[in-house]
Every structure is written in structure tokens, then in C-alpha cells.
Amino acid sequence: MDADSRTRTAIEEHWRASERGDTEAEHAIYAPDAILDYPQSGERFRGRATIAAQRGGHPADRHFSVQRITGQAHLWVSECIITYDGVPSYSVSIMEFADQHVVHETQYFADSFGAPARRAALAEPMPGRSIAGT
């Protein structure tokens, strides 16, 4: 198995572990001194243990649905829908790797929004989705 295939497999396992609530497996992908940034809140978390601790005990019922993983070598992007208590949040995770572990992740979150009627004739639904109206 080449390096990119190993990295993709590790990312897929990270998201599967996130879905099943397996904290140890979820955070095995991170280097001991990894950094996680949340740009919307301005927060930075340093170290695998701190990253795991800030995610631990989350009060919401969470589910993870990976839409796409793309990347190569040291830079990988995951597009996910993370559902908190039934409300979807669209997330983009940018992972930077060194020595087969994430050394820096930046995760962006976005709420859904309705499509304006003026674009209806131009748009088609994404696969498996319907277009939300305003």
C-alpha cells in the first residue's frame, strides 16, 4: 500500500471512529504535539490529549457523514456533515500530515442556508440532496 492510500485509510478510520464514539481510535491520527484550529471561534488546541479532551463529553448527539476526502502527500481535505442533535453543520477539515500523523488541522463549520428563487433555473440538486428554499 502506498503512502497516499495509507493516509486515506487513516482518515477514513478517524471519521468512522468519530461516528462510533471511539475516542482513542478517533485521536490516534494526531501527532502528540498536533494543533487543531477553529477559525470561526478563534480557538487553538495544542496536543493530542487536549484535542481529545475538548471533544470529549460533548453534550449533543453527534453523527458524522463524510461526503468527500481528497488530497495527496502531506495535505488532505475532508468534507463532512456533522449532525448535532439532528441539526446538520457542514464542515471542512484540512489536515496537514508529517510522519503519517496529523500535525495541524483547521476545521471550518457552516450552517445550511436557503437558495434564492432567482437561481432556481440555474441550479440542480447535489447528489442525494434537495435544494433548500428561502
N, CA, C and O of each residue as an XYZ file, in Angstrom:
536
protein
N       0.856     -1.180      0.000
C       0.000      0.000      0.000
C       0.899      1.240      0.000
O       1.814      1.349      0.817
N       0.635      2.168     -0.916
C       1.458      3.383     -0.979
C       1.076      4.365      0.125
O       0.074      4.175      0.815
N       1.876      5.410      0.287
C       1.692      6.374      1.379
C       0.335      7.069      1.303
O      -0.322      7.239      2.331
N      -0.100      7.475      0.106
C      -1.397      8.155     -0.019
C      -2.550      7.224      0.362
O      -3.510      7.660      0.999
N      -2.467      5.961     -0.016
C      -3.514      5.001      0.356
C      -3.548      4.794      1.862
O      -4.628      4.687      2.443
N      -2.388      4.735      2.502
C      -2.337      4.597      3.964
C      -2.947      5.818      4.648
O      -3.680      5.686      5.629
N      -2.641      7.006      4.125
C      -3.183      8.233      4.713
C      -4.693      8.273      4.556
O      -5.404      8.578      5.514
N      -5.195      7.971      3.365
C      -6.646      7.957      3.139
C      -7.325      6.967      4.084
O      -8.367      7.276      4.663
N      -6.749      5.796      4.240
C      -7.308      4.785      5.140
C      -7.338      5.299      6.581
O      -8.316      5.077      7.295
N      -6.281      5.979      7.010
C      -6.233      6.538      8.371
C      -7.307      7.604      8.567
O      -7.939      7.663      9.623
N      -7.517      8.444      7.557
C      -8.552      9.487      7.651
C      -9.936      8.843      7.704
O     -10.779      9.245      8.506
N     -10.169      7.858      6.861
C     -11.461      7.164      6.876
C     -11.717      6.532      8.244
O     -12.833      6.605      8.760
N     -10.693      5.914      8.834
C     -10.850      5.317     10.162
C     -11.104      6.393     11.214
O     -11.885      6.175     12.141
N     -10.458      7.545     11.085
C     -10.699      8.665     12.007
C     -12.178      9.036     12.016
O     -12.773      9.187     13.083
N     -12.773      9.185     10.837
C     -14.186      9.587     10.769
C     -15.105      8.465     11.223
O     -16.123      8.734     11.860
N     -14.772      7.199     10.910
C     -15.590      6.077     11.408
C     -15.546      6.028     12.933
O     -16.572      5.816     13.580
N     -14.357      6.224     13.509
C     -14.216      6.230     14.974
C     -14.979      7.401     15.581
O     -15.572      7.262     16.652
N     -14.973      8.553     14.912
C     -15.741      9.705     15.388
C     -17.219      9.346     15.455
O     -17.896      9.661     16.434
N     -17.721      8.683     14.408
C     -19.136      8.312     14.353
C     -19.506      7.333     15.463
O     -20.573      7.451     16.064
N     -18.637      6.377     15.734
C     -18.994      5.377     16.749
C     -18.610      5.792     18.170
O     -18.861      5.052     19.121
N     -17.999      6.979     18.318
C     -17.664      7.491     19.639
C     -16.451      6.840     20.269
O     -16.322      6.822     21.493
N     -15.554      6.300     19.444
C     -14.339      5.649     19.923
C     -13.225      6.699     20.009
O     -12.471      6.901     19.057
N     -13.140      7.357     21.157
C     -12.228      8.492     21.336
C     -10.773      8.125     21.067
O     -10.046      8.886     20.427
N     -10.350      6.970     21.548
C      -8.951      6.572     21.364
C      -8.615      6.401     19.880
O      -7.606      6.924     19.409
N      -9.448      5.678     19.151
C      -9.208      5.485     17.718
C      -9.366      6.790     16.939
O      -8.632      7.035     15.981
N     -10.315      7.620     17.344
C     -10.553      8.903     16.670
C      -9.305      9.788     16.709
O      -8.998     10.478     15.736
N      -8.593      9.766     17.827
C      -7.472     10.679     18.016
C      -6.110     10.050     17.745
O      -5.084     10.713     17.891
N      -6.091      8.778     17.351
C      -4.819      8.112     17.022
C      -4.152      8.735     15.809
O      -2.942      8.592     15.635
N      -4.900      9.412     14.978
C      -4.381     10.027     13.757
C      -3.488     11.233     14.049
O      -2.680     11.626     13.207
N      -3.633     11.825     15.248
C      -2.920     13.060     15.572
C      -1.539     12.787     16.153
O      -1.358     11.854     16.935
N      -0.570     13.605     15.767
C       0.744     13.582     16.401
C       0.580     14.041     17.848
O      -0.347     14.794     18.147
N       1.461     13.603     18.752
C       1.333     14.023     20.153
C       1.284     15.539     20.338
O       0.636     16.029     21.263
N       1.966     16.285     19.464
C       2.017     17.748     19.584
C       1.186     18.451     18.507
O       1.461     19.603     18.171
N       0.181     17.775     17.968
C      -0.661     18.338     16.906
C      -1.360     19.607     17.362
O      -1.541     19.854     18.554
N      -1.745     20.400     16.372
C      -2.506     21.636     16.606
C      -3.826     21.515     15.864
O      -3.862     21.059     14.721
N      -4.921     21.926     16.518
C      -6.243     21.995     15.913
C      -6.734     23.430     16.026
O      -6.789     23.989     17.121
N      -7.090     24.025     14.893
C      -7.609     25.393     14.862
C      -9.072     25.390     14.435
O      -9.464     24.669     13.518
N      -9.883     26.220     15.126
C     -11.266     26.507     14.762
C     -11.326     28.003     14.424
O     -11.500     28.821     15.328
N     -11.185     28.380     13.146
C     -11.138     29.803     12.789
C     -12.363     30.605     13.215
O     -12.222     31.767     13.596
N     -13.574     30.014     13.160
C     -14.762     30.805     13.498
C     -14.751     31.285     14.943
O     -15.201     32.394     15.233
N     -14.236     30.453     15.857
C     -14.215     30.848     17.269
C     -12.874     31.435     17.686
O     -12.762     32.033     18.756
N     -11.850     31.267     16.840
C     -10.522     31.768     17.175
C      -9.758     30.860     18.125
O      -8.722     31.260     18.655
N     -10.250     29.639     18.352
C      -9.612     28.730     19.299
C      -8.516     27.903     18.643
O      -8.629     27.499     17.486
N      -7.455     27.659     19.405
C      -6.379     26.754     19.015
C      -6.177     25.774     20.165
O      -6.090     26.166     21.329
N      -6.104     24.500     19.818
C      -5.874     23.444     20.794
C      -4.542     22.779     20.473
O      -4.299     22.381     19.334
N      -3.680     22.661     21.482
C      -2.340     22.090     21.289
C      -2.243     20.731     21.945
O      -2.527     20.578     23.134
N      -1.841     19.745     21.162
C      -1.573     18.414     21.667
C      -2.749     17.467     21.522
O      -3.907     17.852     21.681
N      -2.418     16.196     21.209
C      -3.442     15.175     21.019
C      -4.363     15.066     22.232
O      -5.581     14.970     22.077
N      -3.801     15.079     23.420
C      -4.616     14.936     24.631
C      -5.593     16.102     24.791
O      -6.740     15.902     25.189
N      -5.140     17.311     24.483
C      -6.011     18.489     24.586
C      -7.106     18.449     23.527
O      -8.254     18.801     23.798
N      -6.750     18.022     22.327
C      -7.741     17.905     21.255
C      -8.819     16.899     21.658
O     -10.010     17.160     21.493
N      -8.405     15.770     22.178
C      -9.363     14.748     22.613
C     -10.221     15.259     23.775
O     -11.426     15.011     23.814
N      -9.605     15.963     24.708
C     -10.341     16.462     25.881
C     -11.404     17.475     25.490
O     -12.503     17.453     26.043
N     -11.098     18.370     24.540
C     -12.085     19.386     24.173
C     -13.252     18.762     23.416
O     -14.350     19.319     23.419
N     -13.040     17.619     22.768
C     -14.134     16.934     22.071
C     -14.895     15.995     23.000
O     -16.054     15.667     22.746
N     -14.254     15.572     24.056
C     -14.860     14.606     24.969
C     -16.031     15.198     25.725
O     -16.059     16.390     26.028
N     -16.981     14.358     26.019
C     -18.131     14.796     26.799
C     -19.025     15.793     26.102
O     -19.766     16.524     26.759
N     -18.971     15.838     24.779
C     -19.831     16.773     24.036
C     -21.284     16.472     24.371
O     -21.696     15.315     24.290
N     -22.071     17.471     24.742
C     -23.442     17.217     25.196
C     -24.419     16.827     24.081
O     -25.481     16.275     24.367
N     -24.082     17.101     22.828
C     -25.018     16.825     21.728
C     -24.904     15.370     21.266
O     -23.871     14.723     21.439
N     -25.977     14.884     20.683
C     -25.960     13.608     19.978
C     -25.355     13.906     18.610
O     -25.983     14.575     17.789
N     -24.136     13.414     18.356
C     -23.403     13.760     17.136
C     -23.323     12.584     16.178
O     -23.205     11.428     16.585
N     -23.390     12.910     14.896
C     -23.196     11.921     13.839
C     -22.365     12.543     12.736
O     -22.464     13.740     12.467
N     -21.546     11.724     12.100
C     -20.598     12.182     11.096
C     -20.875     11.475      9.782
O     -20.939     10.247      9.732
N     -21.041     12.250      8.717
C     -21.249     11.717      7.383
C     -20.213     12.349      6.453
O     -20.275     13.541      6.153
N     -19.268     11.535      6.008
C     -18.206     12.026      5.124
C     -18.747     12.106      3.708
O     -19.260     11.124      3.171
N     -18.628     13.282      3.109
C     -19.083     13.492      1.735
C     -17.966     13.259      0.727
O     -18.193     12.737     -0.365
N     -16.745     13.657      1.114
C     -15.622     13.514      0.186
C     -14.317     13.685      0.950
O     -14.211     14.500      1.866
N     -13.335     12.902      0.552
C     -11.965     13.049      1.045
C     -11.076     13.169     -0.175
O     -11.139     12.347     -1.090
N     -10.252     14.196     -0.181
C      -9.339     14.383     -1.299
C      -8.008     14.893     -0.770
O      -7.954     15.584      0.248
N      -6.941     14.546     -1.467
C      -5.630     15.027     -1.066
C      -4.531     14.148     -1.591
O      -4.760     13.176     -2.312
N      -3.337     14.515     -1.210
C      -2.160     13.721     -1.539
C      -1.012     14.203     -0.686
O      -1.009     15.326     -0.181
N      -0.056     13.344     -0.540
C       1.158     13.648      0.216
C       0.815     14.189      1.609
O       0.269     13.459      2.437
N       1.127     15.445      1.869
C       1.009     15.997      3.215
C      -0.253     16.815      3.464
O      -0.454     17.292      4.581
N      -1.117     16.992      2.452
C      -2.299     17.843      2.610
C      -3.559     17.112      2.159
O      -3.658     16.660      1.019
N      -4.538     17.003      3.094
C      -5.779     16.276      2.834
C      -6.974     17.098      3.324
O      -6.894     17.798      4.333
N      -8.084     16.995      2.582
C      -9.306     17.728      2.916
C     -10.466     16.737      3.020
O     -10.665     15.899      2.141
N     -11.216     16.850      4.097
C     -12.445     16.067      4.267
C     -13.625     17.029      4.295
O     -13.608     18.033      5.008
N     -14.644     16.709      3.513
C     -15.904     17.448      3.556
C     -16.910     16.551      4.262
O     -17.149     15.420      3.838
N     -17.494     17.054      5.334
C     -18.382     16.244      6.170
C     -19.648     17.009      6.528
O     -19.699     18.239      6.484
N     -20.656     16.239      6.879
C     -21.827     16.800      7.538
C     -21.797     16.230      8.953
O     -21.882     15.017      9.148
N     -21.677     17.113      9.926
C     -21.709     16.703     11.322
C     -23.059     17.153     11.868
O     -23.378     18.342     11.871
N     -23.835     16.195     12.323
C     -25.171     16.491     12.818
C     -25.132     16.543     14.338
O     -24.732     15.582     14.994
N     -25.551     17.670     14.887
C     -25.618     17.879     16.338
C     -27.086     17.920     16.734
O     -27.817     18.832     16.349
N     -27.517     16.914     17.515
C     -28.925     16.822     17.932
C     -29.875     16.992     16.747
O     -30.891     17.680     16.847
N     -29.533     16.358     15.627
C     -30.379     16.362     14.444
C     -30.226     17.558     13.527
O     -30.870     17.613     12.479
N     -29.386     18.524     13.895
C     -29.184     19.726     13.072
C     -27.849     19.609     12.339
O     -26.803     19.495     12.979
N     -27.872     19.637     11.001
C     -26.616     19.468     10.263
C     -25.740     20.720     10.289
O     -26.223     21.850     10.215
N     -24.453     20.476     10.396
C     -23.442     21.520     10.249
C     -22.459     21.012      9.205
O     -21.941     19.901      9.312
N     -22.214     21.824      8.211
C     -21.322     21.428      7.138
C     -19.903     21.787      7.559
O     -19.643     22.906      8.002
N     -18.987     20.828      7.419
C     -17.643     21.003      7.935
C     -16.610     20.671      6.864
O     -16.778     19.739      6.077
N     -15.552     21.447      6.857
C     -14.383     21.162      6.030
C     -13.202     21.042      6.979
O     -12.915     21.945      7.764
N     -12.530     19.912      6.886
C     -11.362     19.641      7.711
C     -10.137     19.602      6.814
O     -10.077     18.806      5.877
N      -9.170     20.447      7.092
C      -7.918     20.480      6.347
C      -6.843     19.913      7.257
O      -6.519     20.497      8.290
N      -6.292     18.766      6.864
C      -5.300     18.075      7.678
C      -3.936     18.111      6.997
O      -3.798     17.768      5.823
N      -2.939     18.533      7.762
C      -1.556     18.523      7.299
C      -0.824     17.395      8.020
O      -0.865     17.307      9.247
N      -0.158     16.540      7.259
C       0.493     15.348      7.792
C       2.011     15.450      7.775
O       2.596     16.093      6.903
N       2.636     14.806      8.752
C       4.067     14.547      8.788
C       4.254     13.219      9.510
O       3.645     12.989     10.555
N       5.070     12.368      8.973
C       5.318     11.057      9.586
C       4.031     10.300      9.875
O       3.888      9.699     10.940
N       3.089     10.327      8.929
C       1.831      9.592      8.970
C       0.871     10.023     10.077
O      -0.052      9.284     10.419
N       1.083     11.216     10.641
C       0.173     11.747     11.654
C      -0.192     13.188     11.315
O       0.579     13.907     10.677
N      -1.383     13.596     11.753
C      -1.810     14.981     11.582
C      -0.996     15.847     12.535
O      -0.957     15.605     13.741
N      -0.340     16.872     11.964
C       0.402     17.824     12.789
C      -0.361     19.141     12.930
O      -0.143     19.898     13.876
N      -1.260     19.403     11.973
C      -2.072     20.620     12.032
C      -3.387     20.350     11.295
O      -3.397     19.890     10.153
N      -4.482     20.645     11.974
C      -5.802     20.550     11.358
C      -6.509     21.877     11.551
O      -6.481     22.464     12.633
N      -7.139     22.336     10.491
C      -8.015     23.500     10.567
C      -9.395     23.011     10.172
O      -9.567     22.401      9.117
N     -10.385     23.280     11.027
C     -11.731     22.806     10.765
C     -12.686     23.999     10.721
O     -12.776     24.789     11.660
N     -13.400     24.098      9.585
C     -14.386     25.151      9.371
C     -15.781     24.553      9.463
O     -16.000     23.421      9.031
N     -16.726     25.303     10.022
C     -18.112     24.865     10.166
C     -19.027     25.899      9.522
O     -18.781     27.103      9.602
N     -20.096     25.404      8.876
C     -21.048     26.321      8.245
C     -22.457     25.759      8.381
O     -22.674     24.554      8.255
N     -23.400     26.641      8.637
C     -24.804     26.251      8.685
C     -25.364     26.243      7.269
O     -24.836     26.909      6.378
N     -26.440     25.480      7.070
C     -27.091     25.477      5.761
C     -27.845     26.800      5.567
O     -28.116     27.518      6.529
N     -28.175     27.103      4.322
C     -28.952     28.306      4.013
C     -29.835     28.019      2.815
O     -29.530     27.145      2.003
N     -30.912     28.743      2.709
C     -31.853     28.565      1.613
C     -31.348     29.186      0.325
O     -30.685     30.223      0.329
N     -31.678     28.527     -0.779
C     -31.289     29.031     -2.093
C     -32.295     30.078     -2.558
O     -33.502     29.852     -2.460
N     -31.823     31.225     -3.066
C     -32.758     32.232     -3.562
C     -33.476     31.753     -4.826
O     -32.895     31.058     -5.659
N     -34.718     32.128     -4.947
C     -35.536     31.720     -6.090
C     -34.921     32.163     -7.419
O     -35.107     31.493     -8.435
N     -34.196     33.272     -7.427
C     -33.629     33.794     -8.682
C     -32.614     32.834     -9.308
O     -32.297     32.970    -10.490
N     -32.097     31.864     -8.539
C     -31.116     30.914     -9.085
C     -31.750     29.588     -9.473
O     -31.052     28.707     -9.974
N     -33.041     29.418     -9.260
C     -33.701     28.124     -9.459
C     -33.485     27.554    -10.856
O     -33.269     26.350    -10.994
N     -33.537     28.375    -11.880
C     -33.374     27.890    -13.255
C     -31.936     27.502    -13.567
O     -31.682     26.844    -14.576
N     -30.999     27.896    -12.724
C     -29.580     27.634    -12.975
C     -29.038     26.434    -12.204
O     -28.013     25.862    -12.576
N     -29.722     26.060    -11.138
C     -29.183     25.060    -10.217
C     -29.848     23.702    -10.392
O     -30.985     23.593    -10.849
N     -29.101     22.677    -10.014
C     -29.644     21.334     -9.893
C     -29.264     20.826     -8.515
O     -28.283     21.304     -7.947
N     -29.999     19.877     -7.956
C     -29.666     19.377     -6.625
C     -28.350     18.597     -6.639
O     -28.035     17.899     -7.603
N     -27.610     18.728     -5.575
C     -26.423     17.904     -5.399
C     -26.883     16.458     -5.239
O     -28.005     16.228     -4.790
N     -26.053     15.478     -5.592
C     -26.455     14.070     -5.447
C     -26.923     13.770     -4.013
O     -26.248     14.109     -3.042
N     -28.077     13.135     -3.909
C     -28.617     12.752     -2.623
C     -29.201     13.881     -1.809
O     -29.524     13.689     -0.636
N     -29.346     15.047     -2.392
C     -29.836     16.221     -1.655
C     -31.002     16.835     -2.401
O     -31.245     16.528     -3.568
N     -31.714     17.702     -1.716
C     -32.730     18.535     -2.368
C     -32.314     19.986     -2.106
O     -31.599     20.275     -1.146
N     -32.760     20.865     -2.951
C     -32.413     22.285     -2.806
C     -33.334     22.910     -1.787
O     -34.558     22.833     -1.893
N     -32.716     23.537     -0.786
C     -33.474     24.213      0.275
C     -33.912     25.571     -0.214
O     -33.097     26.324     -0.746
N     -35.175     25.902     -0.049
C     -35.693     27.210     -0.459
C     -35.518     28.251      0.631
O     -35.247     27.922      1.786
N     -35.676     29.502      0.254
C     -35.568     30.588      1.234
C     -36.900     30.883      1.850
O     -37.006     31.768      2.698
